[in-house]
Amino acid sequence: MTRPNQAQPPARSSSATVIIVDDDAGIRTSLDSLFRSVGLETRLFGSPAELLGGSLPDGPGCIVLDVRLPGVSGLDLQGQLVRQGISYPIIFMTGHGDIPMSVRAMKAGAVDFLSKPFRDQDMLDAVAAALERDTLHRAEAATKDDIRAQYETLTAREREVMGHVTAGLMNKQVAALIGLSEITVKIHRGNVMRKMGVRSLADLVRKAEALGVSQTRRTTDQT
């Protein structure tokens, strides 16, 4: 790493953690010092096996990963993490990188690919982008979990009605389609709005889209 200018800290969550995986103890120590100097927590691992067998933080984080590792390569470890559902953004670093390797890493979801030696600021900028991405991903996942929990409170009939009204059908069209009275559909629709915590059809549509539960709109002549 090179230090021509004083490194500037990235914007981050106070609980953000950088996971460092490199078989070179000197690199691990240097990166640990760099990240801690700007207030980031770190976890250090000397091999893929150590990472896979170790404890990982629950909060926002990213992985700084060396491509050339003994045994399993960094790129192979990236694939293993994906298969295990571990979705931390990854920043690769290498002294032997080439274009195909970089393309493979980026296609698999890496947020950056830095060649050694790299500037401290370049690494911090890459980490800032990775932490922002992970924080956003976690927030979106939490929101979707909340919507899913609301959806689980609906009855089977309410879910059916929700699917049709969010596909654009009017109450009387839904009533004719599923064999209910219009007033009954209105009652179900009101229950759906209340349980899903929305006040407008537009908000309900957005939640339905997030869950992928909207029905395909059917052509109908019913009025």
C-alpha positions as CSV (number, residue, x, y, z in Angstrom):
1,M,0.0,0.0,0.0
2,T,1.1,3.5,-0.6
3,R,0.3,6.6,1.4
4,P,1.0,9.8,-0.7
5,N,-1.9,11.7,1.1
6,Q,-3.7,11.4,4.4
7,A,-6.5,8.9,4.0
8,Q,-10.0,10.2,4.4
9,P,-12.6,8.0,6.3
10,P,-15.5,6.6,4.3
11,A,-19.1,7.4,5.2
12,R,-20.4,4.3,7.1
13,S,-22.5,2.8,9.7
14,S,-20.9,3.0,13.2
15,S,-21.2,-0.8,13.4
16,A,-19.6,-1.5,10.0
17,T,-17.0,-4.2,9.8
18,V,-14.3,-5.0,7.2
19,I,-13.4,-8.6,6.9
20,I,-9.9,-9.1,5.7
21,V,-8.8,-12.4,4.0
22,D,-5.1,-12.6,3.1
23,D,-2.4,-15.2,3.8
24,D,0.2,-12.4,4.2
25,A,0.3,-11.4,7.8
26,G,1.9,-8.1,7.0
27,I,-0.9,-7.2,4.6
28,R,-3.5,-8.2,7.2
29,T,-1.8,-6.0,9.8
30,S,-1.4,-3.1,7.5
31,L,-5.1,-3.2,6.4
32,D,-6.2,-3.7,10.0
33,S,-4.4,-0.5,11.0
34,L,-5.7,1.4,8.0
35,F,-9.4,0.6,8.7
36,R,-9.2,1.0,12.4
37,S,-7.6,4.4,11.9
38,V,-10.9,5.6,10.4
39,G,-13.1,4.0,13.0
40,L,-14.0,0.7,11.2
41,E,-14.1,-2.7,13.0
42,T,-12.2,-5.5,11.4
43,R,-12.1,-9.3,11.4
44,L,-8.8,-10.9,10.1
45,F,-8.5,-14.3,8.4
46,G,-5.4,-16.0,6.9
47,S,-7.3,-18.4,4.6
48,P,-10.7,-19.3,3.2
49,A,-11.0,-22.1,5.7
50,E,-10.6,-19.7,8.6
51,L,-13.3,-17.4,7.2
52,L,-15.7,-20.2,6.5
53,G,-15.1,-21.7,10.0
54,G,-15.2,-18.3,11.8
55,S,-17.9,-16.0,13.1
56,L,-19.0,-13.2,10.9
57,P,-20.7,-10.0,12.0
58,D,-24.4,-9.5,11.8
59,G,-24.3,-5.9,10.8
60,P,-23.2,-4.1,7.6
61,G,-19.8,-5.2,6.3
62,C,-17.7,-6.1,3.3
63,I,-14.8,-8.5,2.5
64,V,-11.4,-7.4,1.3
65,L,-10.1,-10.6,-0.3
66,D,-6.8,-11.6,-1.9
67,V,-7.2,-13.4,-5.1
68,R,-4.1,-15.6,-4.7
69,L,-4.6,-17.7,-1.6
70,P,-3.2,-21.2,-0.7
71,G,-5.6,-24.0,-1.6
72,V,-8.9,-22.3,-2.5
73,S,-8.4,-19.1,-4.5
74,G,-10.2,-15.9,-3.7
75,L,-12.4,-16.3,-6.7
76,D,-13.4,-19.8,-5.7
77,L,-14.1,-18.6,-2.2
78,Q,-16.4,-15.9,-3.7
79,G,-18.4,-18.7,-5.3
80,Q,-18.6,-20.7,-2.1
81,L,-19.9,-17.6,-0.2
82,V,-22.6,-17.1,-2.8
83,R,-23.7,-20.7,-2.6
84,Q,-23.9,-20.4,1.2
85,G,-26.0,-17.3,1.0
86,I,-23.2,-15.0,2.4
87,S,-23.7,-11.9,0.5
88,Y,-21.1,-9.4,1.8
89,P,-19.8,-7.1,-1.0
90,I,-16.3,-8.2,-2.0
91,I,-13.2,-6.1,-2.9
92,F,-10.5,-8.1,-4.5
93,M,-6.9,-7.3,-4.3
94,T,-4.1,-8.9,-6.2
95,G,-0.5,-8.5,-7.4
96,H,-1.1,-10.9,-10.3
97,G,-4.5,-9.8,-11.7
98,D,-5.4,-9.9,-15.3
99,I,-8.5,-8.8,-17.3
100,P,-10.3,-12.2,-17.4
101,M,-9.9,-12.6,-13.7
102,S,-11.2,-9.1,-13.0
103,V,-14.2,-9.7,-15.3
104,R,-15.0,-13.0,-13.6
105,A,-14.9,-11.3,-10.2
106,M,-17.0,-8.4,-11.2
107,K,-19.6,-10.6,-12.9
108,A,-19.9,-12.6,-9.7
109,G,-20.7,-9.5,-7.7
110,A,-17.4,-8.0,-6.6
111,V,-17.6,-4.2,-6.1
112,D,-14.0,-3.5,-6.9
113,F,-10.7,-5.0,-8.0
114,L,-7.5,-3.4,-6.8
115,S,-4.0,-4.2,-7.9
116,K,-1.2,-4.2,-5.4
117,P,0.3,-1.8,-4.5
118,F,-2.7,0.4,-4.1
119,R,-3.2,3.7,-2.5
120,D,-4.8,3.7,1.0
121,Q,-7.4,6.2,-0.3
122,D,-8.4,4.0,-3.2
123,M,-9.0,1.1,-0.7
124,L,-11.0,3.3,1.6
125,D,-13.1,4.6,-1.3
126,A,-13.8,1.0,-2.4
127,V,-14.7,0.1,1.2
128,A,-17.0,3.1,1.4
129,A,-18.9,2.0,-1.7
130,A,-19.1,-1.6,-0.5
131,L,-20.4,-0.6,2.9
132,E,-23.0,1.7,1.4
133,R,-24.1,-1.1,-0.9
134,D,-24.4,-3.6,1.9
135,T,-26.3,-1.1,4.2
136,L,-28.8,-0.5,1.4
137,H,-29.2,-4.2,0.6
138,R,-29.9,-4.9,4.3
139,A,-32.4,-2.1,4.6
140,E,-34.2,-3.3,1.5
141,A,-34.2,-6.9,2.8
142,A,-35.6,-5.7,6.2
143,T,-38.4,-3.8,4.5
144,K,-39.3,-6.8,2.4
145,D,-39.4,-9.0,5.5
146,D,-41.8,-6.5,7.1
147,I,-44.0,-6.6,4.0
148,R,-43.9,-10.4,3.9
149,A,-44.9,-10.5,7.6
150,Q,-47.9,-8.3,6.9
151,Y,-48.9,-10.4,3.9
152,E,-48.8,-13.5,6.1
153,T,-51.6,-12.1,8.2
154,L,-54.0,-12.1,5.2
155,T,-56.5,-14.9,4.7
156,A,-56.4,-16.9,1.4
157,R,-59.4,-15.0,0.1
158,E,-57.8,-11.6,1.0
159,R,-54.6,-12.6,-0.8
160,E,-56.7,-13.5,-3.9
161,V,-58.5,-10.2,-3.7
162,M,-55.2,-8.3,-3.2
163,G,-53.8,-10.0,-6.3
164,H,-56.7,-8.9,-8.5
165,V,-57.1,-5.3,-7.3
166,T,-53.3,-4.7,-7.6
167,A,-53.5,-6.0,-11.1
168,G,-55.9,-3.2,-11.9
169,L,-59.4,-4.8,-11.6
170,M,-62.3,-2.9,-10.1
171,N,-64.3,-4.4,-7.2
172,K,-67.2,-5.4,-9.4
173,Q,-64.8,-7.1,-11.8
174,V,-63.1,-9.0,-9.0
175,A,-66.5,-10.0,-7.6
176,A,-67.6,-11.4,-11.0
177,L,-64.3,-13.2,-11.5
178,I,-64.2,-15.0,-8.2
179,G,-67.9,-15.4,-7.5
180,L,-68.5,-13.0,-4.7
181,S,-70.8,-10.0,-4.1
182,E,-69.3,-6.6,-4.7
183,I,-69.9,-5.6,-1.1
184,T,-68.0,-8.7,0.1
185,V,-65.0,-7.8,-2.2
186,K,-65.1,-4.3,-0.7
187,I,-64.9,-5.8,2.8
188,H,-62.0,-8.0,1.9
189,R,-60.3,-5.1,0.2
190,G,-60.6,-3.0,3.3
191,N,-59.2,-5.8,5.4
192,V,-56.2,-6.0,3.0
193,M,-55.5,-2.3,3.1
194,R,-55.6,-2.3,6.9
195,K,-53.5,-5.4,7.4
196,M,-50.9,-4.3,4.8
197,G,-50.7,-0.9,6.5
198,V,-51.5,1.2,3.4
199,R,-54.0,4.0,2.7
200,S,-53.9,4.0,-1.1
201,L,-54.0,1.5,-3.9
202,A,-50.7,2.9,-5.2
203,D,-49.0,1.9,-1.9
204,L,-50.6,-1.5,-2.0
205,V,-49.4,-2.0,-5.6
206,R,-45.9,-1.2,-4.5
207,K,-46.0,-3.8,-1.8
208,A,-47.5,-6.4,-4.0
209,E,-44.7,-5.8,-6.6
210,A,-42.1,-6.1,-3.9
211,L,-43.6,-9.5,-3.0
212,G,-44.4,-10.6,-6.6
213,V,-48.0,-11.4,-5.7
214,S,-49.9,-9.3,-8.3
215,Q,-52.1,-11.4,-10.6
216,T,-51.8,-11.0,-14.4
217,R,-54.5,-8.8,-15.4
218,R,-57.2,-10.6,-17.3
219,T,-59.2,-9.2,-20.2
220,T,-62.8,-8.9,-19.1
221,D,-66.0,-7.3,-20.4
222,Q,-67.5,-7.3,-16.9
223,T,-68.7,-3.8,-15.7
